[in-house]
C-alpha cells in the first residue's frame, strides 16, 4: 500500500489551488457564489472520505489565502474567519437541518450528525469568541421556545447553554427582593433595587410578583 507523505499532500493542494485560481479568475463576479455552492454540492455527492477531506482542505486553503471570501459555504474549517452574521446564519442553518432529522436513523447518518453537533458546539463555545452568547441564545429561543424540547442530538448541549444564563437572570429578577436588607454605604446604593421608598420604607417592587402579597407587607417594614 502506497501512502502519500504530508509533503505530497501539500504539493497536491498547492497544485489544485493554482488550477482553481486560474479558473476563478475567468468567472464574472456575480457567478462566484453560485460556483461555490456548486462545489459544495459536488463534494457532498462524493463517497470517498479521503477525496472529501482533500477537497474541503483545498477550499479551506483558498479561504486562508484570501482567494475566496469567508462565508457559510466554505468556512467550516475556518469559522474564525467568518464575521458575526455569517456565524449566526450558520448556527441557524445547522440547527434547522438537525431539527428535520428523524429520531431513528442508521449508524452511518449518526456520524454525519455528530460532525454537525461539533460545529454547533464550537460556535456556542464562549472561549472561541465566534458569536456573542446572547445572539446564540436568541437563535435557540426562536427555534426552541419555552417548553419545546430540542432534538436529542443537541439536548444536553442546548440545555446547558441556556441554563448558563439563569444565574444572571436571577440577579436581575425581582424574585426574593423583599428579603433583601439595606446596607449602609453599599456600593450599589444608588441602584433602585437597594433604595427604600422614603414614605413607606419599602423596596420599590414593580411588576408581577411570583409570590403572595403577605410577605411584602410584613418583611419590608423596619
C-alpha positions as CSV (number, residue, x, y, z in Angstrom):
1,X,0.0,0.0,0.0
2,X,1.3,3.4,-1.0
3,X,0.8,6.3,1.4
4,X,1.3,9.9,0.5
5,X,3.5,11.9,2.7
6,X,2.4,15.2,4.2
7,X,4.7,17.0,1.7
8,X,3.0,15.2,-1.2
9,X,-0.4,16.2,0.1
10,X,0.7,19.7,0.4
11,X,2.0,19.7,-3.1
12,X,-1.3,18.4,-4.4
13,X,-3.2,21.1,-2.5
14,X,-1.0,23.8,-3.9
15,X,-1.3,22.4,-7.5
16,X,-5.1,22.1,-7.1
17,X,-5.4,25.6,-5.7
18,X,-3.3,27.0,-8.6
19,X,-5.6,25.5,-11.2
20,X,-8.7,26.7,-9.3
21,X,-7.2,30.2,-9.1
22,X,-6.9,30.3,-12.9
23,X,-10.5,29.1,-13.3
24,X,-11.7,31.5,-10.6
25,X,-10.2,34.5,-12.3
26,X,-12.2,33.8,-15.5
27,X,-15.6,33.9,-13.7
28,X,-17.6,37.1,-13.5
29,X,-18.2,38.5,-10.0
30,X,-21.9,37.7,-9.9
31,X,-21.2,34.0,-10.5
32,X,-18.8,33.5,-7.6
33,X,-21.5,32.5,-5.0
34,X,-23.2,30.1,-7.4
35,X,-19.9,28.5,-8.2
36,X,-19.0,27.9,-4.5
37,X,-22.4,26.4,-3.9
38,X,-21.9,24.0,-6.9
39,X,-18.5,23.0,-5.5
40,X,-20.0,22.3,-2.1
41,X,-22.8,20.2,-3.6
42,X,-20.3,18.3,-5.7
43,X,-18.2,17.5,-2.6
44,X,-21.3,16.2,-0.8
45,X,-22.0,13.9,-3.7
46,X,-18.7,12.1,-3.3
47,X,-18.4,8.8,-1.5
48,X,-14.6,8.7,-0.7
49,X,-13.8,10.2,2.7
50,X,-10.2,10.9,1.5
51,X,-11.4,12.8,-1.6
52,X,-14.0,14.8,0.5
53,X,-11.3,15.7,3.0
54,X,-8.9,16.8,0.3
55,X,-11.5,19.0,-1.5
56,X,-12.5,20.7,1.8
57,X,-8.9,21.2,2.6
58,X,-8.5,22.9,-0.8
59,X,-11.4,25.2,-0.1
60,X,-10.0,26.0,3.4
61,X,-6.7,26.9,1.8
62,X,-8.5,29.1,-0.7
63,X,-10.1,31.0,2.2
64,X,-6.8,31.3,4.1
65,X,-5.1,32.7,1.1
66,X,-7.9,35.2,0.5
67,X,-8.8,33.7,-2.8
68,X,-12.3,33.0,-1.5
69,X,-14.1,35.3,1.0
70,X,-15.0,33.6,4.3
71,X,-18.7,32.6,4.0
72,X,-21.0,29.9,5.3
73,X,-20.4,27.6,2.4
74,X,-16.6,27.3,2.7
75,X,-15.7,28.1,6.3
76,X,-16.5,25.0,8.3
77,X,-12.8,24.6,8.8
78,X,-12.1,28.3,9.0
79,X,-15.0,29.7,11.1
80,X,-12.7,32.1,12.8
81,X,-12.5,34.0,9.5
82,X,-16.3,34.5,9.3
83,X,-17.9,37.6,10.6
84,X,-20.5,37.6,13.3
85,X,-23.5,37.5,11.0
86,X,-22.1,34.6,9.0
87,X,-21.5,32.5,12.1
88,X,-25.0,33.3,13.3
89,X,-26.5,32.3,9.9
90,X,-24.5,29.1,10.0
91,X,-25.8,28.3,13.6
92,X,-29.4,28.8,12.5
93,X,-28.9,26.7,9.3
94,X,-27.3,23.8,11.2
95,X,-29.9,23.7,13.9
96,X,-32.7,23.9,11.4
97,X,-31.2,21.0,9.5
98,X,-30.8,18.9,12.6
99,X,-34.4,19.6,13.6
100,X,-35.6,17.9,10.4
101,X,-33.7,14.7,11.2
102,X,-35.9,11.8,12.5
103,X,-35.3,10.3,15.9
104,X,-34.5,6.9,14.4
105,X,-31.8,6.6,11.8
106,X,-28.9,4.4,10.6
107,X,-25.5,4.4,12.2
108,X,-24.0,5.9,9.0
109,X,-26.1,9.0,9.4
110,X,-25.2,9.4,13.1
111,X,-21.6,10.1,12.2
112,X,-22.6,13.0,10.0
113,X,-24.9,14.3,12.7
114,X,-22.0,14.2,15.2
115,X,-20.0,16.3,12.9
116,X,-22.9,18.8,12.8
117,X,-23.1,18.8,16.6
118,X,-19.3,19.6,16.7
119,X,-20.0,22.7,14.6
120,X,-22.8,23.8,16.9
121,X,-20.7,23.1,20.0
122,X,-17.8,25.1,18.5
123,X,-20.0,28.1,17.8
124,X,-21.5,28.0,21.3
125,X,-18.1,27.8,22.9
126,X,-17.6,31.2,24.6
127,X,-13.8,30.8,24.6
128,X,-13.8,30.5,20.8
129,X,-15.3,34.1,20.5
130,X,-17.1,33.3,17.3
131,X,-20.5,34.7,18.3
132,X,-21.8,36.7,21.3
133,X,-23.7,34.3,23.6
134,X,-26.9,36.5,23.6
135,X,-27.1,36.2,19.8
136,X,-26.8,32.5,20.0
137,X,-29.4,32.1,22.7
138,X,-31.7,34.3,20.7
139,X,-31.5,31.9,17.7
140,X,-32.0,29.0,20.1
141,X,-35.1,30.5,21.6
142,X,-36.5,31.2,18.1
143,X,-36.2,27.6,17.2
144,X,-37.0,26.1,20.6
145,X,-39.4,28.3,22.5
146,X,-40.0,27.8,26.2
147,X,-41.5,24.3,26.8
148,X,-40.4,22.9,23.4
149,X,-37.7,20.2,23.5
150,X,-34.8,20.3,21.2
151,X,-33.5,17.4,19.1
152,X,-32.0,14.6,21.1
153,X,-28.6,15.2,19.4
154,X,-28.4,18.8,20.8
155,X,-30.4,18.2,24.0
156,X,-27.7,18.4,26.6
157,X,-25.7,21.0,24.7
158,X,-28.6,23.4,24.2
159,X,-30.0,23.0,27.8
160,X,-26.6,23.6,29.4
161,X,-26.0,26.7,27.3
162,X,-29.4,28.1,28.1
163,X,-29.1,27.3,31.8
164,X,-25.8,29.2,31.9
165,X,-27.9,32.4,31.6
166,X,-30.2,31.7,34.5
167,X,-27.9,32.9,37.3
168,X,-27.6,36.3,35.7
169,X,-31.4,36.3,35.1
170,X,-31.9,35.6,38.8
171,X,-29.7,38.6,39.8
172,X,-31.8,40.9,37.6
173,X,-35.1,39.4,38.7
174,X,-37.4,40.8,41.4
175,X,-37.8,37.3,42.9
176,X,-36.9,37.4,46.6
177,X,-36.2,41.1,46.5
178,X,-38.5,41.5,49.6
179,X,-35.9,39.6,51.7
180,X,-33.0,42.0,50.9
181,X,-31.7,44.2,53.6
182,X,-30.4,47.7,53.0
183,X,-26.6,48.0,53.5
184,X,-25.2,51.3,54.8
185,X,-22.9,52.9,52.3
186,X,-23.3,50.0,49.9
187,X,-21.5,50.5,46.6
188,X,-24.8,49.8,44.8
189,X,-26.9,52.2,47.0
190,X,-27.7,54.4,44.1
191,X,-29.4,51.4,42.4
192,X,-33.2,51.5,42.7
193,X,-33.3,47.9,43.9
194,X,-31.4,48.9,47.1
195,X,-33.2,52.3,47.8
196,X,-36.1,52.3,50.2
197,X,-39.2,54.4,49.5
198,X,-38.9,57.3,52.0
199,X,-42.6,57.3,52.7
200,X,-43.3,53.6,53.2
201,X,-39.7,52.3,54.0
202,X,-40.2,49.5,51.5
203,X,-38.3,48.4,48.4
204,X,-39.8,49.7,45.2
205,X,-41.2,46.4,43.8
206,X,-42.9,46.8,40.4
207,X,-44.3,44.2,38.1
208,X,-45.9,40.8,38.5
209,X,-44.6,39.1,41.6
210,X,-44.2,35.3,41.8
211,X,-45.1,35.1,45.5
212,X,-48.0,36.0,47.8
213,X,-48.6,39.6,48.9
214,X,-48.5,38.6,52.6
215,X,-44.7,38.7,52.9
216,X,-44.5,42.0,51.2
217,X,-46.4,43.8,54.0
218,X,-44.5,42.2,56.9
219,X,-40.9,41.6,56.0
220,X,-40.2,45.0,54.4
221,X,-41.1,47.2,57.4
222,X,-38.2,48.3,59.6
